[in-house]
Amino acid sequence: MPHSTRITCQWPFLLMIAVVLRFFGTAGATAADQSTLDPSANHRILIISSFHFSHQWSQDIIRVIRRKLASDLNGCTIDYLELNAVRNSLEEINERFQAHLPSIHDGKYDCIVAILDDAIKLLCKYHKAIPPSVPLVVYSNHSIVEQLRAVHANSTGISGQIDLGKNIELGLLALPDSQEVLVIVDPADASAELSRSLRQSIAAFSNCRVRVANGGSFSYLELLEMSRRLPPKSFVILGFYRDYSRDGYGSMVDFARNFFAECPRPCLVPTNLSLTNGSLGGVTSKGTSNGEMLAEMTLQAIKNGRADKIRIAKEHTNFVIDIAVAKRFNVSIANLPDKVLLVNKTHSLWQTNRTEIILLTLTTLFLSVLTGCLI
């Protein structure tokens, strides 16, 4: 009995301790929950695309971002702004962006995502209208993310690794005896910067002449004629070219596909959009890979309210050679280094139908043996 009495006397005390611990535990859990992303919040995001939304590479990025946000954010609303910088003038681009400025200024968006440099330059230009609390997550293919962070600290993104010099390097790996390289670019600011960077590194290709042609000064037929005048041991790099509509093409991909089909020399490209469309290859990145990185950055920026704590990422690129096109131009792939990714590899009948061939052979043998036994 004394033992039971002692437990009874301590019970209220133990109960009080449990209640106190429960209270502090609940408070701690509440504080922890407040520091994480609230799945019930109706987050709003603005995605600004420099190109039109039918642009495949931009589509790949946006599709991945939408899928990621849909799975990780409940009630997320996405607004879209299509600048279509290829077809619209600077005045039209500014008008489109300015229509969204009141909403941006009022802090309507939890995060703004910008794809490619035309959109990023607008964010830089109008940075004073963007509240410091709004995180910016961007993809630049010419390394201007740092410029954006300099005027809007609450920003991060992917710094693109497009490098025409690397494409020349790949071309010389595949065609080591090349005497000349023709690099075609357009007059846009981004391409002009690429051209300046390329001219600084031309000395590294001392055994091969590198010629840069401003595509804005030539028609499609004139560019094609330039490629035809190249020596037999040469190749072409078709860089960013926005003037395709001048020659009646609806997209860069259509322009490139026709150019590759008619050009007598192998061509390389700095974007994966034109891979498998007739180019020999290129040093490129994937829109889906960039989309996954941007989506994760966007989630982190919304969760923490800060993007400046997220490290600016370097884009991963691949050296790619299309085997089917290599065969067309009699390019040997035997001595290519392991870092070169080979695509469109053809497989033998045995490689593609191994299981069926084995089953057919065994069935034939079985029927032959069975027939022999019955005779």
C-alpha angles and dihedrals in degrees: 000000000000088000091053092046092053091054091047091053093050095046097085090047093050091046091053091051091050091051092049092048090047091052095052091042091054091047091050092048090049091052090048091049091052091057092056130070113286105228092199095056116108099233119192124207133184119212115196116196119196091204131044118285092248088064100116098216092050089045090056091053095046093046092055092046092051092049093048095047092045091056097042103033122056113210096008114166119202123199119195132212117190112196095178089200093179094066103023127076123240089257092054092047091052091049092053092050095044090056087066096042096092091056091045092048092049091055095246092149128068089202139002120215119197124191119205131350104290089064093043092052090055090053088052092047095050098032093127090064092055114087111240089233093064111093118221121209116187145170117217124182092196103048101255096134089101090055090055093048089052091063098029110032093190094076142097139161148136121312107214121231100209105152124170089195090063089053089054088049090053091047091053091049089056096035106028094168094058115139099190142019124201113204115194119199135162128240095256117125092247093053091044089057090049090051093051090049091048094051089055091056099040091099089070089067096058095151094054130054113234117203122186117205123193102226091201089072096052137056124233092261092049092051089049090051090051090055091050091055092056117109116262091256100060143090141208131234112205103203127183108322119181099170095079093112089063088069094045100263121140097211144008089252092057091047092049094046092055093043092052091049093053101033111100092209129066114264132210128198136203094218130062091225090085096042113112088021095096103292121127089231140273148207100277147150132223123248091216092056091050090047092056092051093046092048092053091047090050092052092049092047092052092044095051100026088229132093098176090077090060112089117240104249128222115230118245115230133189133215102230132186123185106222094201092057091042089059091049091058095036092245113165116227095184096098099039113125121249092255090071112094113216117213134183090033111177118226129211123247089256093052095050098039104029096129094046092047092051092048092047092049093049091046091050092049091048092050091046092052091045091050090049091052093050095051 
